[in-house]
Every structure is written in structure tokens, then in C-alpha cells.
Amino acid sequence: MLILAIILFGMLVGAGAQLILGRERGGIDWTMAIVAGLVGSFIGGLLVSLLSGDGLALRPSGIIGSLGGALIVTGAWRWMRDRQTPTAKNPNYRSGNPAKRNQAK
């Protein structure tokens, strides 16, 4: 039961991070929400809770750290994805192949 609660909390934090950063294509990517929420909660929530002296108890500092970590993970995920598909986001993308460059003109 605890594992389901952790996954649900991570999913909600990840979805919140996507809403703060802006939704893409009109919806929430639930795979990204779960991964970003869990990783962000582990890194951000644990780090902020331990630095604030709250320990491992559920406190507002850990929840804020979880959201901050999920924001960082979601932003990094989107940045990496956008770098891998330059033609989809940038219509002025030039190929390194001169033959393809001449075809585009």
C-alpha cells in the first residue's frame, strides 16, 4: 500500500510540474509525470528535508523540494527531447548534407 501511495504522490507532483512549466500538446504526459515525480521527489524532497533538519518525516519542506526536483527533471527531460528532434521544433533547421540543403530551397 505504501508503494502505491508513493507512486501516486510522484505522479501528482510530476503532473504539477508539467502544469507549472506549461502543458505540451494540450495534455499531461503521464509517463513523464510518474518518472519526474518519483525522481524529483527522491532527489529534491530527500535533499531539502535533510538540509532543513526535518529528517524523513512528511513535512512541507519535503513536498516543496519534491516539486522543485520534479520541475528540474521535467525541464531537463523536455530539453533533452527537443535537442534530439531539431526538425520538429525548428523549421529553419539546416541539414549537414549539402544535397538536402539545396532541395529545401
N, C-alpha and C positions, 0 to 999 in steps of 0.2 A: 504494500500500500504506500509506503514511503517513497518507493521508486516512482510510482505513478504520480505522486504529488510533486516530486522534483521535476519530472518531465513536463507536467502541466505548468508549473511555475516558470520553467525555462521557456516554454512555448509562449506564455503570456508576456514575459519580459522581451523575448525576441520580436514578437508582434508589435509590442510597444515601441521598440527601437525602430522598426520599419515605419511605423506611423509618424514618429518624430522626424525621421530622415526623409520622409515622403515615399508614398507607395509608387511602385513602378507597374505599369500596365494595368492600373486600376484595382489590383488586389494584393493580398498578402501572400508571399511565398512561404508556405508553412514549413518546408524543409529548411530553408534558411532561418526561419524563426526558431525552430527547435534547436538547430545546431548553434546559432548565435546566442540564443538564450542560455543554453547549457554551458557553453564555453565561456561566455561573458559572465555568467553567474559564478562559475568556478573561479575564474581569474579575478574579476573585478570585485565580486562580493566577498570572497575569501580574503583578498588583499586589503580591502577597505575595512572589513570587520576586524581583522587582526591589527591593523595600524591604529584604529580608533580605540582599541582595548576592549571591544565587546566580546571577543572570543568567537566561538562558533554558534552562539545563540542567534535567533532570528531577530534582528534589530533593524531600524530604519537605515542605519549606515550600510548594512549589507545589501539591503534592497536597492539603495541608491547606487552602490558600487556595482551591483548586478546589471542595472540598467546602463550605467556608464560602460561597463565591459561589453555588453551586447551592442551598444552604439558603435564602439570601436570595431568589433568583429563584423558587424553588418556593413559598416563603411569600407572596411578592408576587403570584404567579400565582393562588394559591388565594384570597387576599384580594380580588383584582380580580374573580374569577369569582363569589365569594359576594356581592359587592356588586351584581353585575348581575342576580342572580336572588334577590331577597329573599323571595319567597313560598315557594320551595322549602326554605329553611332556617328561616324564621321563621313558624310557624303563626299568630302574633298580628299579622301584618302588616296594616296598615290602608291601604286604598286612599284616594287623594286625592279620589275621586269619592263624594259622599255617597250616591248611589243604590246603589252597590256595598256601602258600609258597612252600609246598612240591610238589604240582602239577606243579609249574613253573620250577622245576629243571629237 
